[in-house]
Amino acid sequence: MRKQSPIIGIIFWVIVSFLTLFPIYWLFVISVKPAVQLFSTPDVILSDPYWGNYAKVWGDRLLRSYMLNSVIISTGNAVLCTILGFFACYALSRFNMAGKESMFFWTITNRMAPPAVFLLPLFLLMTQVYAVGDWRLLDTRIGMILVYCTFNLPFAIWTLRPTVEGIPKELDEAAYVDGASPWKVITEVVFPLCRPGLAVTLILTWVFAWNEYLLAATLTNFNARTLTTGLSEYVTTTGTEWGIMATISVFTLIPALIVFGLVQKHIVAGLTFGAVKG
């Protein structure tokens, strides 16, 4: 059987890479152009970059606070969802609970529902139920961390369950025979073996929380406003500042690229761990 020439595969992946990366490159090109050049004949090759948009965005104290809010909310939500999802998956895989498959399906249905369905209930909860005196959960960082758990926690459980179930129960039993406590089994036996899956879950939930717009735009006003919602402030009745919006979009890409670069070696291992059982 004649082997297929690798040139076809190379050409295919070059085309796919170009179609994937060109919008990001074009976003960068828009971010380094002054407003007067944006509606002129487009130049694909960047010749004279204008860094004024970056200086304006980085020098804006309000936008820096939005970025800090995004980092705190995304990180807090990712860590919380990963930890809670791990313990939930351990309980689902190690204990014979009645209706555990129904519970698993019920949790994942929250992820299937459109976010707009939860806007009114979440707003009422954060303004009327979770209130102490004049303090409200609305427009707070902890409030947004908990709100994002509505969608990211079911995803974390769905992602981590094959990983936890892929770890043989015999390892737990051997640890119990050696005198280990349940907490020690979880933290020193199961948890280290789940690190690839935990890394994948952490990064994916972090990206989902970082990119979320609808809930943040509705449930925050100023104190917990995120960077993605800051884009809408540059769409006004007098015009749209495309260069500033493109610059903010570039800033939103940088943290995600850094985090992906740090944990990329765990992504494939985490997604495939537990997929095949012997």
N, C-alpha and C positions, 0 to 999 in steps of 0.2 A: 504494500500500500504506500503510495507516494505521500511524503510529508508535505503539508501545506507551507507555502513560503511565509516566513515571518514578516515580510514587508507589508502584507495586507493587514496583519494585526497591528503593526507599528503605525501605519497610516490611519487605521480606525481610531486608535487611542490618541493620536495627535489631534484628530478632528474633535473627538469628545473632550479632550483637555482644552482645546481652543474655545469650544462652545461654552464650557464651564467657567473658564477663567476670564474670558473677554469682558463679560459684564462687570466683574470686579475691577479689571483694568480701566474700563471706561468710567466707572464710578470715581476712581482715583484721578483720572484725567479731568473730570468735571470739578473735582475738589481743588485742583491747582490752577484753575482758570478764573480770571476776574469776571465780574458780572457782564461787562460789556462784550466779552468774547464768547459767551455761552451760546448766543443765537446767531453767531456768524458761521461761516463754512467750517464744519468740524475737522479738526486735525487728529488723525489717528495716532501719528507719531508725536510724542510730547517733545516740544523744543524749548519753550521758555516758561518753566513752571512759576506760578504765583503762589507764594506761601502765606499770603495775608489772611486767607480763610482759616488756616490752621492756627495762626497767631491769635485771631479773633476768638476762635472757639476755645483754645486753651487758656486764654486770658479772661474768659467769662466765668466769674465765680459761681453763677447759678448753674451753668452746665457742668462745672466740676462737682458741684453738690449732687446733681443728677447722676453723674457717673459713679460717685461714691455710693449713692443709694442703690444703684444697679448691682454693684459689686457685693454689697452687704446682703441685699435681698436674695440674689442668685446663689451666693455661697451658703447662706444660712438655710435656704430652702433645699439646696442640693444635699447638704450634710444631713439635715433632718429627715428628708425623704429616704436617703440611702440607709440610714440607721434603722428607721422604723420599718422600711421595706425588708431589710435583712431579718429582723426579728419576726416579722409577719411570715416570711417565707420559711424560716426555721420551724415555726409553729405548724404551718401547713404541711410541711414535709415530714416532721418527726412525730406528730401526734395524730391519733385517729379521732378527729373531731367530726361530729355529725354535721353533715351539710357543708363541709369545707369547700367542695367544688362549687356549690352555690354561692358561698361567700366570695370565692375568687372571681367568679363571673360577675357578681354584683359590684365588686370594686372596679373591675375593668370597664364596666358600663359608664362609670363617671368620665373615663377618658374618651369614650366614644361620643358622648353628648357634646353639642356645641357650647362654647364658653358663654355665649349670650344667654343661655337658659338659666345660668346661675347668677346673673348680674343682680336682679332684684332681690332674691333671697340673701345673697351675700351682703348687699347694701343694707338691708334691714337688720341683719345680724350684727353688722359692724357699727351701726348707729343706734340701735335700740336695745339689743340683747346684751352684747358684750360692751357694757358701759358702766363706769363707776364715777358717779358724780358728773362732773363736766368732761371727764376723760372718755374718749371714744376710740375704738379700735380702727376707725376709718382714718386713712391718711397717716398710717404709722408703718414703720419697717416691719415690726413683728406681725402686724396685721397682714401685710402682703406676703410674708413668708408663709403664714398659715393658709392664706387664700390659694397660693400656688400648690399647696399640698393636695388640694381638691383634685388636681389633674396629674401632678407629678408623682404622688404616692402610688396610685394604681399602676402607673407605668413602671415605677421602681419594683413593685411586687411582681408584675408580669415579666420583667427583665431578669430579676434575681431568682425567681423560682426554679428554672432549669439548672441554674448554677448550684443552688443549695441541694436540690434533689440529686444532682450528679455526684455528690460526696457520699460514699457508702456509710450506712448507719453502723456498720461494724466498727468504724473508727470511734464513734461515740461510745459504743459498748466496751471497747477495749480501754478507753479512758476511764469509764466508770469502774471497771474492774481494778484499775490502778489507783482508785480512790479519789478521782477527780470529782469536783462538784459540778452541777449543771452549768453554773456560770463559767467555770473554768473550761468546760467542754466547748461552750459557745465561743469564748474569747480566744482560747489557745489552740483549739483543734479546727473548728469549722470556719471561724472568721479568717484566719490566715490563708486557708485553701480557697476562699471566695474572693481573694483580692483582685484577680482579673475582672470578674463580674462586677465587683463593687466599683472598680475604677471606671468601667463603661457606664454603669448606672449613674455614678456621680457626675461624669462629664455631660451625659445626655440631659439629665435633669437640670444641670447648670445652664446649658445652652437654651433649653426650653424656657426657663425662668428669665434668662437674660434677654431673649428675643420677644417675650410676651408684650403685647401692646394694649389689647382691648380692656382687660381687667385693670391694668395700671392706669389707663387713661380715665377710667370711670371711678375707681375707688381711691384715687389719690388727688390731692389738690396742689400741695406745695412741699410739705415736709418729707414725703416718701416718693415723690415723683421720680421716675426713672429716665434713663437717657433716651430710650426709644420714644417715650411720650414727648420728649423735648423737641422732636422733629416738627411736631404740629405747630409749635410756636412761631415757626418761620413761614407758615402759610397764612397770609393776612389778606385783607381786602385791597391793600395797595400793591400786592404782588407776592411772588414766591422767591425766596432766596435759595436758589438751587445750589449754589456753591457751598453755602454754609450747611445745607442739608446733606450734601454729598460728603462734606468733611466729617460731620457727626456720624454718618453711616460708616465711614472708614474707621473712626474711633470705636464704633461698636463691633467691628470685625476683629480688631487687634487682640483683645483679651481672649476671644474664642479661639483664634488661631494659636495663641500662646498655650492655652490649656490643652488643645488638641495635640500640639507638638510635644508636650510633656508626657502625655499618657497614651500616645498613639500605639506604642508597643503592646499595650494591654487590650486594645479595642478588639482585635481579631480573636485573641485568646478568650476574652470575656464573652463575646457573642457566640462562640462555638463551644464553650465549656458546658458540659452537660447535655449537649445536643445528641450525642450517641452514647447509649448505655450498653455496657457489655454484660 
